[in-house]
Amino acid sequence: MAKLIVISGDERQEFELAAFNTIGRHPDNTIQILDRIISKEHAQIQRLPDGRFMLRDLRSLNGTFIRGERIGEHFFSDGDEVTMGSTRLLFVDKPQQEEPLHRVTIAPGFTDSHIRQKIQASSTDFLAEKQIQDEKVLRRDYERLRIGHELARAVGSELDLEKLLPKILDKAFELVGADRGAILLLDDKGEMVPRYVKTRSARSDANIVLSRTVMQEVMNNKAAVLSSDATMDSRFSGAHSIIMQGIRSTMTLPLLYGNELLGIMHLDSLFTSNAFTDKDLQICTGMAAQAAIAIQNARLASRIEKEAQTRAQISRLIPPSVVEQVVKGELTIEKGGRVNEITMLFSDIRGFTTMSDGRDPVEVVHTLNEYFEVMVDILFQYTGTLDKFVGDEIIGLFGAPIPIPDAPFKAVSCAMSMLQALEEFNRTRAAEKQPAIRIGIGINTGAVITGSIGSTRALQYTAIGGPMNVASRLVNLASAGEIIIADSTYRHVADRIDAVELPPVKVKGVAAELKVYRVVGLRPQRGPNPMDWSGPTNA
């Protein structure tokens, strides 16, 4: 599996690469690097259909370098080293430790009569002290406890599955005379997939052929299985997967978390007759149970990490306060909808088609992303919800999916802040000899249906209704730098804004002419709390 090793000073971190990865200082990146020389969104890594990974610099200020040369795009090769600011990144594909995984084969094996010993999971329970009559049982249970303690110390704090599995097999090799070992885990399809292989020495053949019969015994009955002297016992005449390797002893153990089978651990000996005893099987069964707990903990940690990434992605659409309510179950966004009175804000770039004509599409997308970054941050500051992007248009909702106090005024205040932030944004563009971006904004308030619409596979939260159509018409009336609001919004904010009434307009889909206003500014704030009127929320 491809990884990116990030080396910054004395700190070293490893990241498994997904199909799409972003790199930068901003916490929403899949790989966040706290290096002040690195841009907020510095670069991205994408896995192509042919399996290769491509690095693309996102027009970062200080650049991305490979072998001292600044690059725009680069197809990764194993071992490539990238420099961003004072940070080094090493691309690693198909680490050597994963190569033996391709040498594990599951083949028809021997029948149940060839199994020398099996131990059911329930037999690993400890007896009460008063029930122990045999000293051997006492010694066996002590050994199980000792090994469980050692294993817990070795793997208890390890939450990276790729590092955990080698530690489990290392400990197993310390306890028994195994020459080879393998851990297989169940995948999403219920199939056993090799995840880690270990051999004791170069003499040990890394090509492991596992008996399908034994695996089924372990999986179906959740029982640990021991077989011995496979090459010397006449009963193994049909056990091709055993004889072809000259295996003298094998142990196959279930990795059980409660009653849930996570996978199996296989150990075998090629050179020693009766290498494994019944005691070994008892001890390793307890060890496998302990290993299963560690594996489950690692999986849960990975799931939590993915949920955190999902939370960050959701946070790109709706304010963080709303995200927390969704995650906690306090707010359910279901398919369908309900009628709510909300305020809708439509913002559109003026002359964007002309501005984009003849420009590189990559540059156009980069410009839009920078612009959206600024505008959406402001939208969230005022507790607005991002409905969608439509080309260069932004649609924001105030009062959905949860009601907010004074939604119309928050929408107007948000629009004013957007225009102010755009002036600062354009000063930066002017310094880079880029044309200024100008926007018009339309705002309306009314009762619409809000909720999730779509198919069973894909849902989108949105608002539908006549007032949405009116807002989309108002934004078309607004010239560059103008905020046009409908009378339905003006009635809520009239005493707190300065506005100029415009001639009534005829809007498609509405019979009567609409009274509309151009917002000039916000009046001085009154009251003990200046945030009561125009300030953004802390959401």
BAPADREN-466133 format. One record per residue (C-alpha): x, y, z. Coordinates in steps of 0.2 Angstrom, whole numbers, padded with zeros to 4 digits, always signed. Example, Ala and Ser with C-alpha at 12.3 -4.5 7.8 and 13.67 -1.06 7.14 Angstrom:
+0062-0022+0039+0068-0005+0036
***
This chain:
+0000+0000+0000+0007+0017-0005+0012+0028+0010+0018+0046+0012+0031+0048+0026+0032+0066+0032+0048+0071+0040+0048+0088+0049+0063+0091+0061+0064+0076+0072+0046+0071+0070+0041+0057+0057+0023+0053+0052+0016+0040+0040+0000+0042+0030-0008+0029+0020-0013+0037+0003-0031+0036-0002-0038+0039-0019-0038+0058-0016-0027+0067-0003-0024+0085+0000-0008+0093+0009-0007+0109+0018-0008+0119+0034-0027+0119+0035-0034+0106+0047-0047+0101+0034-0032+0093+0023-0031+0074+0024-0012+0077+0027-0010+0092+0038+0008+0099+0040+0011+0113+0052+0025+0122+0043+0023+0141+0041+0031+0140+0024+0018+0128+0017+0002+0135+0010-0015+0132+0018-0019+0121+0003-0002+0117-0004-0004+0101-0015-0014+0086-0019-0010+0068-0022-0022+0058-0033-0022+0039-0037-0025+0037-0056-0035+0023-0064-0019+0014-0069-0014+0013-0050+0000+0027-0052+0000+0042-0040+0001+0060-0046+0007+0075-0036+0000+0091-0041+0005+0108-0034-0010+0120-0030-0001+0135-0036+0007+0137-0019+0017+0152-0014+0033+0144-0010+0032+0129-0022+0034+0110-0022+0051+0103-0026+0058+0086-0032+0077+0085-0033+0079+0103-0032+0067+0107-0046+0050+0116-0044+0036+0105-0051+0018+0108-0056+0013+0090-0058+0023+0074-0055+0020+0055-0057+0027+0047-0041+0040+0033-0042+0044+0022-0026+0057+0032-0016+0053+0049-0023+0057+0063-0010+0047+0079-0010+0052+0096-0002+0039+0108+0004+0045+0122+0014+0056+0115+0028+0047+0098+0027+0053+0082+0018+0040+0070+0011+0045+0052+0006+0034+0042-0006+0034+0023-0003+0024+0011-0013+0023-0008-0010+0035-0009+0005+0045-0025+0006+0037-0032+0021+0021-0033+0010+0028-0044-0003+0026-0061+0005+0007-0058+0006+0007-0063-0012+0014-0080-0008+0000-0086+0003-0011-0098-0005-0027-0107+0001-0028-0124-0006-0039-0140-0003-0032-0148+0012-0035-0163+0023-0051-0170+0031-0057-0168+0049-0049-0185+0053-0031-0178+0050-0034-0165+0064-0025-0170+0079-0032-0158+0092-0044-0144+0092-0049-0132+0106-0065-0123+0107-0065-0104+0111-0075-0108+0127-0062-0119+0134-0050-0105+0136-0060-0098+0151-0051-0098+0168-0057-0110+0182-0060-0103+0199-0046-0106+0211-0056-0119+0222-0060-0129+0206-0042-0132+0201-0037-0150+0207-0023-0153+0194-0006-0144+0196-0004-0145+0177-0020-0134+0174-0013-0121+0187+0003-0120+0178-0005-0119+0161-0017-0105+0167-0002-0096+0174+0007-0097+0158-0008-0090+0148-0009-0076+0160+0010-0072+0159+0009-0072+0140-0006-0062+0139+0003-0049+0150+0018-0049+0139+0007-0047+0123-0003-0033+0131+0013-0024+0135+0020-0027+0117+0004-0021+0108-0007-0013+0120-0004+0005+0115-0001+0001+0096-0016+0007+0086-0009+0006+0069-0014-0011+0061+0001-0012+0050+0013-0010+0064+0002-0021+0076+0002-0037+0066+0021-0039+0065+0022-0037+0084+0009-0051+0086+0018-0063+0076+0035-0058+0083+0028-0062+0100+0021-0079+0094+0038-0084+0087+0046-0080+0104+0034-0092+0112+0034-0107+0100+0046-0115+0088+0037-0109+0072+0047-0107+0056+0033-0097+0047+0018-0088+0052+0004-0078+0044-0011-0067+0049-0026-0067+0038-0041-0055+0042-0059-0055+0035-0063-0042+0023-0079-0033+0019-0084-0048+0008-0081-0061+0022-0066-0068+0013-0049-0071+0022-0036-0060+0016-0017-0061+0020-0011-0046+0030+0006-0051+0037+0018-0065+0034+0034-0069+0044+0048-0082+0042+0061-0086+0055+0076-0088+0043+0081-0088+0025+0079-0107+0025+0060-0105+0028+0050-0105+0012+0039-0089+0011+0027-0098-0001+0013-0104+0012-0001-0115+0006-0015-0115+0019-0027-0130+0020-0045-0124+0016-0052-0138+0026-0043-0132+0042-0048-0114+0039-0066-0119+0037-0065-0129+0053-0058-0114+0062-0070-0102+0054-0086-0112+0056-0083-0119+0074-0071-0105+0080-0059-0118+0086-0040-0118+0086-0033-0133+0077-0017-0142+0079-0009-0155+0067+0008-0164+0069+0020-0174+0058+0011-0171+0042+0024-0179+0031+0026-0195+0042+0007-0199+0045-0001-0211+0032-0017-0202+0036-0011-0187+0026-0010-0196+0009-0023-0184+0002-0017-0168+0010-0008-0161-0004-0007-0143+0003+0003-0150+0018+0014-0164+0010+0020-0152-0004+0028-0141+0009+0035-0155+0020+0026-0147+0035+0029-0156+0051+0017-0146+0063+0004-0133+0061-0007-0122+0072-0022-0112+0066-0030-0101+0078-0046-0090+0077-0044-0072+0081-0060-0069+0091-0067-0053+0098-0081-0059+0109-0090-0071+0097-0085-0061+0082-0072-0069+0071-0059-0056+0065-0047-0068+0056-0035-0082+0059-0017-0084+0064-0007-0098+0056+0010-0105+0063+0019-0120+0055+0036-0129+0057+0045-0136+0042+0060-0144+0051+0054-0151+0068+0043-0166+0071+0030-0163+0085+0036-0145+0085+0019-0140+0093+0011-0148+0109-0006-0147+0116+0001-0135+0129+0007-0124+0115-0010-0124+0107-0018-0119+0124-0006-0105+0126-0007-0098+0109-0026-0099+0109-0026-0087+0124-0013-0076+0115-0024-0076+0099-0039-0069+0110-0028-0055+0117-0022-0051+0099-0040-0050+0093-0043-0037+0106-0028-0027+0100-0034-0029+0082-0051-0023+0086-0045-0008+0095-0034-0003+0080-0049-0005+0069-0060+0006+0080-0046+0019+0081-0045+0019+0062-0064+0021+0061-0064+0036+0073-0050+0044+0062-0061+0041+0047-0076+0048+0056-0066+0064+0060-0061+0066+0042-0080+0064+0037-0084+0077+0050-0071+0089+0042-0079+0086+0025-0097+0089+0032-0090+0105+0040-0087+0111+0023-0105+0111+0019-0114+0117+0035-0108+0127+0051-0098+0117+0064-0112+0119+0077-0124+0110+0065-0111+0097+0062-0110+0093+0081-0129+0091+0082-0129+0079+0067-0115+0069+0075-0123+0068+0092-0140+0063+0085-0148+0079+0090-0153+0083+0072-0158+0071+0059-0158+0075+0041-0170+0063+0032-0176+0061+0015-0191+0071+0012-0193+0088+0020-0203+0100+0030-0210+0118+0027-0199+0131+0035-0197+0150+0034-0179+0154+0030-0169+0167+0021-0159+0163+0005-0144+0172-0001-0138+0170-0019-0121+0177-0024-0114+0177-0042-0098+0183-0050-0101+0197-0063-0094+0194-0080-0086+0177-0075-0089+0169-0092-0079+0183-0101-0066+0183-0087-0063+0164-0090-0063+0165-0109-0046+0159-0116-0039+0155-0098-0032+0138-0093-0046+0128-0085-0034+0123-0071-0031+0142-0067-0050+0145-0068-0054+0132-0055-0040+0138-0044-0047+0155-0044-0064+0149-0040-0057+0138-0025-0048+0153-0018-0064+0164-0020-0075+0151-0012-0064+0148+0003-0066+0166+0008-0084+0167+0005-0089+0151+0013-0079+0155+0029-0090+0171+0030-0106+0162+0027-0102+0150+0041-0097+0164+0053-0115+0170+0051-0123+0153+0054-0127+0151+0036-0128+0134+0028-0120+0131+0011-0134+0124+0000-0123+0122-0016-0111+0129-0029-0119+0132-0046-0104+0136-0057-0098+0152-0050-0114+0155-0039-0115+0152-0021-0132+0148-0013-0133+0150+0006-0147+0146+0018-0151+0155+0035-0163+0146+0046-0160+0128+0039-0157+0114+0044-0160+0122+0061-0169+0138+0065-0158+0153+0070-0163+0169+0078-0164+0184+0066-0160+0175+0051-0165+0189+0038-0153+0201+0047-0139+0188+0048-0141+0185+0029-0139+0204+0025-0125+0206+0037-0116+0191+0029-0119+0199+0012-0110+0215+0018-0096+0206+0025-0094+0196+0009-0092+0213-0001-0079+0219+0012-0069+0203+0011-0069+0203-0008-0061+0220-0008-0046+0213+0002-0046+0198-0009-0045+0209-0024-0030+0219-0017-0021+0202-0016-0026+0198-0034-0020+0215-0040-0003+0213-0033-0002+0196-0043-0008+0206-0058-0024+0196-0059-0041+0204-0063-0053+0209-0049-0068+0199-0045-0085+0208-0043-0101+0200-0037-0119+0204-0035-0130+0197-0021-0149+0193-0020-0158+0190-0004-0176+0184-0001-0186+0177+0014-0200+0165+0013-0208+0148+0017-0199+0134+0007-0198+0115+0009-0181+0110+0016-0174+0093+0017-0164+0079+0008-0169+0075-0009-0161+0062-0021-0160+0043-0023-0157+0030-0010-0138+0031-0014-0136+0049-0014-0145+0063-0005-0142+0082-0005-0149+0094+0008-0157+0109-0001-0172+0120-0001-0186+0120-0014-0200+0133-0017-0206+0149-0025-0195+0160-0013-0179+0151-0019-0184+0156-0037-0187+0174-0032-0170+0175-0024-0162+0168-0039-0170+0181-0050-0165+0195-0038-0146+0191-0039-0148+0193-0058-0154+0211-0055-0139+0215-0044-0125+0224-0052-0107+0222-0047-0105+0227-0028-0124+0227-0026-0135+0218-0013-0153+0217-0018-0166+0211-0005-0185+0208-0007-0198+0216+0003-0201+0200+0013-0183+0202+0020-0183+0221+0021-0198+0221+0033-0187+0211+0046-0172+0222+0045-0179+0240+0040-0174+0248+0056-0156+0241+0056-0150+0245+0038-0149+0259+0026-0157+0254+0010-0164+0263-0006-0181+0257-0013-0180+0253-0031-0194+0252-0044-0205+0237-0042-0199+0222-0053-0209+0209-0062-0202+0191-0058-0205+0176-0068-0217+0164-0058-0224+0178-0047-0240+0187-0053-0238+0203-0044-0223+0215-0045-0211+0214-0031-0205+0228-0020-0186+0227-0019-0172+0237-0011-0153+0240-0013-0144+0239+0003-0132+0253+0006-0126+0249+0023-0129+0244+0041-0134+0257+0054-0124+0259+0070-0126+0245+0082-0137+0249+0097-0139+0239+0114-0127+0232+0127-0121+0218+0116-0114+0224+0099-0115+0206+0093-0134+0207+0094-0136+0215+0077-0122+0213+0064-0108+0202+0072-0105+0185+0066-0108+0170+0077-0095+0159+0085-0102+0144+0076
***
